[in-house]
């Protein structure tokens, strides 16, 4: 989820460009123009403005056919600050100190309590959703309020899924992988469906993401 405070302060075209690059990684101007339904020069001007501010990086990729190298844009490290973090350093410090004070299993117990409370808080909203698509979009919206950035997708080959491009607790999950299972179980109970979670690492220039494939049977 792109920080709402920035959405109110910057141009909507800038927000859209940053969100699309967060989803897709490096993109050329023609690709962005098609998605945003804007002119080539209009999108290029916005990309250059964001690059001058330090939020985008520009590179040239050789074409497979004859022609000049294609210019692509991707998010710079400075753009990471536009997506909310959950005070992970402090949280990890507190959880690690709990091991010393209350035993090795105390952090997992506290995390379990957190996800249990989260499920209770979201259950009423989820109960109003009837279809699987409505449930998934509601869940994605609820998670966005917690700082996640995700989109719902469907295609014949892969079925229905939620793709998540940012989660404020990813650093915490790396330290406490049991929390991943806890969160997934909460999502399954809220959806009333089995969910297959897959991590996709984007490599050097592409975005990392997590895919949640929802069992429709």
N, C-alpha and C positions, 0 to 999 in steps of 0.2 A: 504494500500500500504506500503510495507516494504521500508524504506528509501533507495533511490538509492545510496547515498554515501556509505552506509554500504555494499550494494550489490557489489560494486566495490572493497571493501577492504577485504571481508571475503570469505571463501570457498563457492562455489555454493551449496554444500551439506548442509552446515549450514543454508543457506538462505532457502532452500527447507524444511528442518526440521522445522524451525521456522514458515514458512508460513503454513505448514500442521497442526501444533499444534495450530496455531491461528484459523484455520478453524474448526478443529475437537475437540479441547480440549485435554484431556489426551488420550494418545495412547500407546499401547505396541509396542515393537520392531518388532514383526512379521507383524503388521499392517503397520507400516512405511516402512518396507522392501518391502512389496508387492506394495505399492503405488509408492515408489521410484525406484523399480526394482533394488535393491541393496542387497548384502548379509546381513545376520543377524548380523555378527560380524562387518561388515563395518558400518552399521547404528548405532550399539551400541557404537562403538568407537567415532563416531561423537557426539552422544547424551551425552556420558560421558564427552567429551571435553567441550561441551556447559554447562553442569552442573557444571563442575569445574570453569568455567568462571562466573557462577552465573545466566545464562540465562534460565536454565531449572531446574525443581524440579523433584525428583524421589520419587515414592511411590510404595507400594506393595498392590495389590488388591487380596483378597482371591478368589480362583477359585470356581466355582459352583460344579465342580467335584473334584475327589481326585487329589492331586498334590500340588506342592509348590505354594505359592502366586505369581501372575503374576506382573512383574515390569512394571510400566507405567511412562511415562514422560509427563510433562505439562510445559507451560511457567511460569516463575517466574515473580514477579512484576518488576524486573530489565528489563525484555524484553519489557515492555511498552514503554521504551525510544526509541526503535528501530522503532516505528511507529510514524509518524509525528503528531504533535499537532499544532493547529492554533493560538497560543497565546491567549487561551481562557480566561485566567484570566484578561489580559489587555482589551480584547474585551468586556467582561462582565462589567468591571469597566467603560469603556467609554459609553456603552449603558445605564447603570444604571444612570450615571451622566447626560445623555441626558434627562432623565425624569425630573430631577430637573431644568435643564436649559430651556428645550423647551417643556415640557409637557409629559404626561403619554403615549401618542401614538407615540412619536417621534422614539423610538427604532424600533418599527414594521415598520414604514415608511422607515427607513434606511435599514432594512433587506429586505424589498420588493424591494427597489432600487437595492440592491446587487444581488438578484436572477434574477431580470429583466435584468441586465447587463450580468449576467452569461449566460442566455438563448440567448441573442443576440450574444455573443461571440461564443457559441457552434453551433448556428443554421446552419451555412454554412457547417460544418463538417457533421452534422446530415442529411442535405439535400442530401448529396452524397450517403447515405446508402439507399438501396431499400427495402430489406426484413426486417421482424420483427427481425430476428436473427441478421442481420447485424446492425440494429439500436441499439439493446440492447448491443451488444459487443462494438460498437462505443461509446455509452453513458457510459458504464462501464470504458472504457479506458480514456475518458475525465475526469470522476470523479476521476480516479486513479491519474491523474496529479494534482488534487486538494488535494490529501492526503488520499483518500479513499482506501480501500482494499476490493475488491469484486470479485465474480466469477458468470458466467452465468450457469444455470442448466436447464435441461429439463427431465421430466419423465411423463409417461402416467397419473399417478394419480394426480399430482399437476400442470402439464403444464409447461410453460416457465416462468422463474423467474430469477431475479438478487438477489444474496445473498451477503449482505455487512457485513463484520466482523470488520471493523474499519471506523470511520468517525471523522475527526478532530473537528467537530462542535457538537458532541454529548452532551458535557457539556453545550454548549450554548442552544441547543434544550431543555434541561431540564429546563432552566430558561425562555426561550421564546418559548413555544410549538407552537405558531402561525407560527414560521419559518419552522416547519415541513410541515405544509400545503402548505406554499409558495414553498418550494423545490419540494414537490410532484407535484404541479400543473405545475411547470417548466418541470419536467420529463415527465408528461403526454403530454404536448404540443410538446415537442421534439420527443417523441415516436409516437404521433398521436394515442394513445391508452389509455384506462382507466387502472389505476394501483392501485392495492390493497396493501397497506403497512401494514406489520405485524412485531411487535417487539417480538423477542424470547430471553428470559433471560436464560442464561445457568446454573444458579445455582452456587454452590460453586466452582466446578472445570471445568465446561464447559464454552465455549465461548458464549458471547452474540452476537446476530446478528439481522439484519433487512432484511426481505424478501420483495421483490417487485414482486408481481404476475402481469404479463402483460396480459391484456385481448386480446385474439387473434381473437375475433369475430368482 
